[in-house]
Structure formats: C-alpha cells, structure tokens
Amino acid sequence: MTLASSTAQSPEKKRLYFPAVGSVTLAHISVDLQTGSLPIMLPTLLVALNLNYALAAGIVAANQIVIAIAQPLFGILGDKKSFKWMVPVGCLLTALGMATVLWMPSYAWVIVAVLLSGLGSAMFHPEAISRVRANSGAQTASGTSIFFSGGNIGFGLAPVVTALILERLDKPWLLLMLLPTVLGLVLMRSQWSHIQQDRTVKRSSGAGHGRVLWGLVAFLMLLITLRSTVTGGLTTFIPLGHDALELSKNAAAILVTIISLSGIVGTLAGGVVADRIGKKRMMMITAVISLGVMLAFPHTDNFLARALLLGVVGLCSSAAWPTIVIMIQDAMPGMTGLASGLSLGTVYAATGLGVAGLGAYADHAGILNTIGLISLLPIGVVILTALLPARVGENKTVGEGFEKADGALEGDQV
C-alpha cells in the first residue's frame, strides 16, 4: 500500500475520536440532568401551586410529549440535511427552560417552561447521535454506547443533586445545575472543527434501499412503550408518593437515582451480553427478571431491599434499550435519523402519556395502588418479548417473522 492510498483510507477504518465524542456526551449528561430534575421538583410545585396528582403528572407529560412529537421530526430533517447547530442550541434551550420552572408564577407558565425545555431536548438528541457516529469511525457501537451512558449518568445524578439542593440550599442554588451545560458547551466549542465534520461511511451495495419493516418497527415501539411506562412511572411516583411509601424526600430521590445509575451498567453490558447469548434471549431473560422484581417491590418495606430491587429493574430495563434501538435502525435502512427519533420519541411519549394516565389513576386509587399497577406492566413486556421472531436483530434478515405481515419481502441484508 502506498502512502497516498494509506492516507486515503475509508472513514470506517478510523478509530473513535474521543475528545469530540466525549464533549457531546458531556452535553448529553447536562441535557438529561435537566430533564431528570423535573420529577424531583414536583413536590415543591404541588404545594406552591396547589396541584393535584393529575396536574403534577401533567407537567412531566407535557415535557415528555413535546419531546416525543418533535424528536422524529428533527430526525427526518437530519436525514435530509445536517443541522449541526441544533446540538449546542438544543443543549442550551433545555437548560434555560428547566432552570425557570420553579420561578414560574402559574401552572400555565410552568407548562410553557417545560415545553421549551422539551423542544431543546428533542432538537439535541438526533443530531447529537449523528455527530457521535461521525466521530466514531469503525467503532460506532462503542461511540453510541458512550453517548447513551451519558444520558443514564444525567438522569441518574439529577434526582440526588436536585433533592440535595432543594433540601439544603433552596431553589436559587438550582442554577448550579447550569454548570454542566456551560462546561459541555465550552468543550464542544473547543472540538467543533471535529464535531461538525461529516464522515460518510461506505455502505454495502444496496444498503439504504431495503424495504422498511413497519410491522416490526411498530411492534418494537410498543415494547418500548411498556418498558418506558414502568421506569417513568417509578421515577415519577416514588418522589410524589414518598409519604405513602414512608420515605423522606432524600430517600425517594436516592431510589430514583439508583434506577438511573444502574441503567448505566445495563446500557454498557446489554450489548455485550446480547452478542454472547443472542438478542432475543438477553431481552427475554431481563424481561422475566424485571417481572419478578417488580411483583415483589410493592410488598417490600425495607429501604435497602427496595434499593436492590429497583437497581435490578434499572439494569434490566436499560440492558435491552440499545438492542431495541439497533433493531429499529436495522428495520429502517437508510433512515437512521428517523429511526433514532422514533425510538427516543417513543420513550418520551410513553413516559409522558403513561405518567399522565397513572396520575389520573393515583387521584382516584392512591399512590400505593398506582405503584401496584405499575408492578403488573412487566407482564406485557414478557409477552411481547416472547412473540419476537427468534432471529430478530441478527445480521441476516431483520425481523424475519414479520416479513409476511409487511408483504412479500425478500430478505434484506443489513
């Protein structure tokens, strides 16, 4: 190989460029730190604005639903043209919107603030994923895993950081949560020449022209919906129902943090385990474990036991998440932005609508019965996972068992 040919290696041969990926991941931490702080603010808003549980849950729902609707739209835009400025602007808008929530004079203004914050989050995620992939070379799985773990860190730190600030320092000190945003923006600015570069990865012939398996996509989105409603319900109603659960606000925040931080381990380990034992088997094992743990949770009073059970739930739920995202991307060849937007958007929609519905139920049945209802939802996760085709997500045909439902498909290679 000549010097000229070696310097002209295809981009997929290049290694992950960590300074760029790391700076975007730090921005991801800050974005999800802001979004994850919202449930911990609900008890304060509940008292300050004299809200019932349904209205309080509606604040989370508004934030999640705008993310769910806007994120696929930004994904479609990203598939057509890269709007790189959306990464820093989305990061900043998310932070500024959430930072104003506790200062809003009325419920309507709180909704406006969380909508703006949600719009920023929706703007950030699809383009940020594209920037990470562009700087991951041939190590796209590693880059994506690092990026997603940043989100877990943000959601994991948010409850404890928010609760400690509100309990020990008072709400003006919540502005300290803007520091990770500032740091993320500064680091992205220093790496912007790399972040904004588009490295076109060569595809095998015919890639990007395969038929979209909409049946499989819809089925996987339903699976995401159930999983997200479970975790979203827990992270919302454990803080709201801390009195009924005989927990202090800080103890409730710690439990929510455990769910999120254990998700970091699940996110990083899920792909490795799936590669070893198979995607469906990994998803089935984690679904069954989650079901058993969730059925036990409402009957557990000991704090350490609750923490252990919720840690297992967070780990198992997150372990399947990257695999499901990859399945949806593989089922939508040539539409990575839309696939990512749909995947992430479904999470937020499920969380928002699910939490809103659970909030209405809580007003009639109480927090403890609501948590009991949440504990039954993993039954649906187990059933749906069992119905997945045996070879779904493997390197051969994606969703082979769904091809007949989608029409007479040839087996597209992905």
C-alpha positions in Angstrom: 0.0 0.0 0.0 1.4 3.4 -1.0 1.5 6.4 1.3 -1.2 8.1 -0.8 -3.5 5.1 -0.6 -3.0 4.7 3.2 -3.8 8.3 3.9 -6.9 7.9 1.8 -8.3 5.1 3.9 -12.1 5.0 4.1 -13.5 6.7 7.1 -14.8 3.5 8.6 -11.2 2.4 9.2 -10.6 5.4 11.5 -10.8 5.0 15.3 -13.2 6.7 17.6 -12.1 10.3 18.3 -12.9 10.6 22.0 -12.4 14.3 22.5 -15.3 15.0 20.2 -17.5 12.1 21.3 -16.7 12.9 25.0 -17.7 16.6 24.6 -21.0 15.7 23.0 -21.6 13.0 25.7 -21.0 15.7 28.4 -23.6 17.8 26.7 -25.9 14.8 26.8 -25.3 14.4 30.5 -26.3 18.1 31.0 -29.4 17.7 28.8 -30.7 14.7 30.7 -29.6 16.1 34.0 -32.1 19.0 33.4 -34.9 16.7 32.2 -34.3 14.3 35.0 -34.6 17.0 37.6 -38.3 17.7 36.8 -39.9 14.8 38.8 -38.0 15.9 41.9 -39.4 19.4 41.5 -43.0 18.1 41.5 -43.5 18.0 45.3 -42.4 21.7 45.5 -44.7 22.6 42.6 -47.5 20.5 44.2 -47.5 22.7 47.3 -46.6 26.1 45.7 -49.3 25.9 43.0 -51.9 23.8 45.0 -51.9 21.0 42.4 -53.5 17.5 42.5 -51.6 14.4 41.3 -53.0 14.6 37.8 -51.9 18.2 37.3 -48.5 17.5 38.7 -48.1 14.4 36.5 -49.3 16.6 33.6 -46.2 18.7 33.9 -44.0 15.7 33.2 -46.3 14.6 30.5 -46.1 18.0 28.7 -42.3 17.8 28.7 -42.2 14.2 27.5 -44.9 14.5 24.8 -43.3 17.6 23.1 -40.0 15.6 23.0 -41.8 12.6 21.6 -43.5 14.6 18.8 -40.6 16.9 17.9 -37.8 14.4 18.0 -38.8 12.3 15.0 -39.4 15.5 13.0 -35.9 16.7 13.8 -34.7 13.2 12.9 -36.3 13.5 9.5 -34.7 16.8 8.9 -31.3 15.3 9.9 -31.7 12.5 7.3 -32.1 15.2 4.6 -29.6 17.8 5.8 -27.4 18.0 8.9 -28.2 21.0 11.1 -25.2 20.8 13.4 -26.1 24.0 15.3 -29.0 22.1 16.9 -26.6 20.3 19.2 -25.4 23.4 21.2 -28.7 25.3 20.8 -30.7 22.3 21.9 -28.4 21.8 24.9 -28.8 25.5 26.0 -32.6 25.7 25.4 -33.1 22.5 27.5 -31.2 24.0 30.4 -32.7 27.5 30.3 -36.2 26.1 30.1 -35.8 23.8 33.1 -33.9 26.4 35.2 -37.0 28.7 35.2 -39.6 26.1 36.2 -39.7 26.9 40.0 -39.9 30.6 39.4 -43.0 30.5 37.2 -46.0 32.2 38.7 -48.7 29.9 37.5 -49.3 26.4 36.2 -49.6 27.6 32.6 -46.2 29.2 32.7 -44.7 26.1 34.2 -46.1 24.2 31.2 -44.5 26.8 28.8 -41.1 26.4 30.5 -41.1 22.6 30.3 -42.3 22.7 26.7 -39.4 24.9 25.8 -37.0 22.6 27.6 -38.5 19.6 25.9 -38.1 21.2 22.5 -34.5 21.8 23.2 -34.0 18.1 24.2 -35.8 17.0 21.0 -33.6 19.3 19.0 -30.4 18.0 20.7 -30.7 14.2 20.6 -31.0 13.2 16.9 -28.3 15.5 15.7 -26.0 14.7 18.6 -26.3 11.0 17.8 -25.3 11.8 14.2 -22.3 13.8 15.4 -21.2 10.9 17.6 -21.5 8.4 14.8 -19.5 10.8 12.6 -16.6 10.8 15.1 -16.7 7.1 15.9 -15.0 5.7 12.8 -15.5 2.0 12.6 -16.4 1.9 16.3 -19.9 3.2 16.0 -21.3 0.7 18.6 -18.7 2.0 21.2 -19.4 5.6 20.4 -23.2 5.1 20.6 -22.8 3.2 23.9 -20.7 6.0 25.4 -23.3 8.6 24.3 -26.3 6.6 25.7 -24.4 6.1 29.0 -24.1 9.9 29.3 -27.8 10.1 29.3 -28.0 7.5 32.0 -25.5 9.5 34.1 -27.5 12.7 33.7 -30.8 11.0 34.7 -29.0 9.2 37.5 -27.5 12.3 39.1 -30.5 14.5 38.6 -32.7 13.2 41.5 -30.0 13.3 44.2 -28.5 16.6 43.0 -31.9 18.3 42.7 -33.1 17.0 46.1 -29.9 17.9 47.9 -30.0 21.5 46.5 -33.7 22.0 47.4 -33.4 20.4 50.8 -30.1 22.0 51.9 -29.6 25.2 49.9 -33.1 26.3 48.5 -34.2 26.8 44.9 -31.9 29.7 43.8 -29.0 27.3 44.1 -30.6 25.1 41.4 -28.8 27.5 39.0 -25.7 25.5 39.9 -27.2 22.8 37.6 -26.4 25.0 34.7 -22.6 24.5 35.2 -22.5 21.1 33.4 -24.3 22.8 30.5 -21.8 25.6 30.3 -18.9 23.1 30.5 -20.4 21.0 27.8 -20.9 24.0 25.5 -17.3 25.1 26.1 -15.8 21.7 25.4 -18.0 21.3 22.3 -16.8 24.7 21.1 -13.2 23.6 21.5 -13.9 20.4 19.5 -16.3 22.0 17.0 -14.0 21.5 14.0 -14.2 17.8 14.5 -17.8 17.6 15.7 -19.1 19.3 12.6 -17.3 17.1 10.1 -19.3 14.7 8.1 -17.5 11.4 7.6 -19.5 9.5 5.1 -19.3 5.8 5.9 -19.4 3.5 2.9 -22.2 1.1 2.8 -22.5 -2.3 1.1 -24.2 -2.2 -2.2 -27.9 -1.8 -1.8 -27.7 -0.5 1.7 -30.2 2.2 2.4 -32.6 0.9 -0.2 -34.0 -2.1 1.7 -37.7 -2.2 2.4 -38.7 -0.8 5.8 -40.3 -3.4 8.1 -43.0 -1.3 9.5 -44.7 -4.2 11.3 -41.5 -4.9 13.2 -41.0 -1.2 13.9 -44.5 -0.8 15.3 -44.1 -3.9 17.5 -40.8 -2.8 18.9 -42.2 0.7 19.6 -45.0 -1.0 21.6 -42.3 -2.9 23.5 -40.5 0.4 24.2 -43.8 1.9 25.4 -44.4 -0.7 28.1 -40.8 -0.6 29.3 -40.8 3.2 29.4 -44.1 3.4 31.3 -42.7 1.2 34.0 -39.5 3.2 34.6 -41.2 6.5 34.0 -43.9 5.6 36.5 -41.4 4.6 39.1 -39.2 7.7 38.8 -42.3 10.0 38.9 -44.5 8.4 41.6 -41.8 7.3 44.1 -40.9 11.0 44.7 -44.6 12.1 44.6 -45.6 9.3 47.0 -42.7 9.4 49.4 -45.1 9.9 52.3 -47.3 7.0 51.4 -44.1 4.9 50.9 -42.8 6.1 54.3 -39.7 7.7 52.7 -38.1 11.0 53.2 -37.7 13.2 50.1 -34.0 12.4 50.0 -34.6 8.7 50.4 -37.1 8.8 47.5 -34.5 10.7 45.4 -31.9 8.1 46.2 -34.2 5.3 44.9 -34.8 7.2 41.7 -31.1 7.7 41.3 -30.4 4.0 41.8 -32.8 3.2 38.9 -31.0 5.6 36.6 -27.4 4.8 37.7 -27.9 1.0 37.5 -29.1 1.8 33.9 -25.6 2.8 33.1 -24.3 -0.7 33.8 -27.3 -2.1 31.9 -26.6 0.1 28.8 -23.0 -0.8 28.6 -23.4 -4.5 29.4 -26.6 -5.2 27.4 -24.9 -5.2 24.0 -22.0 -7.4 25.2 -24.4 -10.0 26.7 -26.6 -9.9 23.6 -23.6 -10.6 21.4 -22.8 -13.7 23.5 -26.2 -15.3 24.1 -28.3 -13.7 21.4 -30.5 -10.6 21.4 -33.9 -12.2 22.0 -32.5 -14.4 24.8 -31.0 -11.4 26.5 -34.2 -9.4 26.2 -36.3 -12.4 27.5 -34.1 -13.0 30.5 -34.1 -9.3 31.5 -37.9 -9.1 31.0 -38.5 -12.1 33.2 -36.2 -10.8 35.9 -37.8 -7.4 35.8 -41.3 -9.0 36.2 -40.3 -11.0 39.3 -38.6 -8.0 40.9 -41.5 -5.6 40.2 -44.1 -8.1 41.6 -42.0 -8.1 44.8 -41.5 -4.4 45.1 -44.9 -3.3 46.4 -44.7 -5.8 49.2 -41.2 -4.6 50.4 -40.9 -2.1 53.2 -37.1 -2.2 53.9 -35.2 0.6 52.2 -32.1 -1.5 51.3 -34.4 -4.2 49.8 -36.2 -1.6 47.8 -32.9 -0.1 46.6 -31.7 -3.5 45.5 -34.9 -4.4 43.6 -35.0 -1.0 41.8 -31.4 -1.4 40.9 -32.2 -4.7 39.2 -35.2 -3.1 37.4 -33.0 -0.2 36.1 -30.3 -2.6 35.0 -32.6 -5.0 33.2 -34.7 -2.2 31.5 -31.6 -0.4 30.2 -29.9 -3.6 29.0 -32.5 -4.1 26.3 -32.7 -0.5 25.2 -29.6 -0.2 22.9 -30.6 -3.6 21.3 -34.1 -2.4 20.6 -32.8 0.9 19.1 -30.4 -1.1 16.8 -33.3 -3.3 15.7 -35.4 -0.3 14.7 -32.5 1.2 12.9 -31.8 -2.0 11.0 -35.5 -2.3 10.2 -35.4 1.2 8.6 -32.4 1.1 6.3 -31.2 4.5 5.1 -33.4 6.3 7.7 -31.1 6.4 10.7 -32.2 9.8 11.8 -35.9 9.0 11.7 -35.3 5.6 13.3 -33.4 7.3 16.2 -36.1 9.9 16.5 -38.8 7.3 16.6 -37.0 5.2 19.2 -36.2 8.1 21.5 -39.5 9.8 20.8 -41.5 6.7 21.7 -39.7 6.6 25.1 -40.7 10.2 25.9 -44.3 9.7 24.6 -44.7 6.5 26.6 -43.4 8.2 29.7 -45.5 11.3 29.2 -48.8 9.7 28.4 -48.2 6.8 30.7 -47.4 9.1 33.6 -50.4 11.3 32.9 -52.7 8.3 32.9 -51.1 6.9 36.1 -51.5 10.4 37.7 -55.2 10.4 37.0 -55.5 6.9 38.4 -53.5 7.9 41.5 -56.0 10.7 42.3 -58.8 8.0 42.5 -56.9 5.0 43.8 -54.0 6.4 45.7 -50.2 6.2 45.2 -49.8 2.7 46.6 -52.4 1.2 44.3 -50.7 3.1 41.4 -47.4 1.5 42.2 -49.1 -1.8 42.4 -50.5 -1.3 38.9 -47.0 -0.3 37.6 -45.7 -3.6 39.0 -48.0 -5.5 36.7 -47.0 -3.9 33.5 -43.8 -6.1 33.0 -46.2 -9.0 32.3 -46.9 -7.3 29.0 -43.2 -6.8 28.4 -42.6 -10.6 28.8 -45.5 -11.5 26.5 -44.3 -9.1 23.7 -40.7 -10.2 24.0 -41.7 -13.8 23.8 -43.6 -13.0 20.5 -40.4 -11.5 18.9 -39.0 -13.6 16.0 -36.2 -15.9 17.1 -33.7 -14.2 14.7 -34.8 -10.7 15.1 -32.0 -8.2 15.0 -29.4 -10.7 13.8 -27.0 -9.8 11.0 -29.1 -11.7 8.5 -32.7 -10.9 7.9 -34.1 -8.3 10.3 -37.5 -9.3 11.8 -37.8 -12.3 9.5 -41.0 -13.3 11.3 -42.6 -10.0 10.5 -41.9 -10.0 6.7 -45.1 -11.8 5.8 -47.1 -9.2 7.7 -45.3 -6.5 5.8 -45.9 -8.1 2.4 -43.8 -10.4 0.3 -40.4 -9.2 1.3 -37.1 -10.5 0.1 -34.7 -10.9 3.0 -32.9 -7.6 3.0 -29.3 -7.9 4.3 -28.4 -5.3 6.9 
